[in-house]
Amino acid sequence: AKAQHDAMREAVLASIGHDLRTPMTSVLAGLDAVPPDEDGALQAVRQEAARLETMLTHMLDLARMRADALPKARAAVDLTDALDAAIAATKGRLKGHEVALDLSPEKPLVVSNETMLHSILVNLLDNAAKYSAPSGRIAIQCAANDEGIMLSISDEGRGLSATPPRRDAQEAVAGRGLGLTVV
């Protein structure tokens, strides 16, 4: 009964993901085919559509995590390659930032779910770019320690507060908080 329930839950998640991603992909492709306008309205719509796609991905990831429906596959992943892929995936959002990469001399291997590790790194880099000055420095450090490998991504933003700011005092930065929840 549990296996049947799990299979049904995964089928529902896959169906919802497909039903939402297919039109989203069409919207993004259609927007890319339209030439830019003079007042930048089309660019704003493109950015909002890309943000919606990211939110959709985060919501589906969260649903899968809560349903314990994520692939369990773990393998040795070269952290240098994983970071390079995440930086490439966020290149547009990192534009203007100085990205400083400081890895230990040996190429670190970690045992991880490669897809989820990529999602974690992309979310952390997105967050660093979003909440730091447009030309701010983003430092990525990785070093071995007694417990394994410590990876840190830091920026020059204001950081997280233990108590959330009042609604009228929040920064005007687009985001729904799903990225760090996924991380």
Secondary structure, 3 states (H helix, E strand, C coil): CHHHHHHHHHHHHHHHHHHHHHHHHHHHHHHHHCCCCCCCHHHHHHHHHHHHHHHHHHHHHHHHHHCCCCCCCCEEEEHHHHHHHHHHHCHHHHCCCEEEEEECCCCCEEEECHHHHHHHHHHHHHHHHHCCCCCCEEEEEEEEECCEEEEEEECCCCCCCCCCCCHHHCCCCCCCCHHHHHC
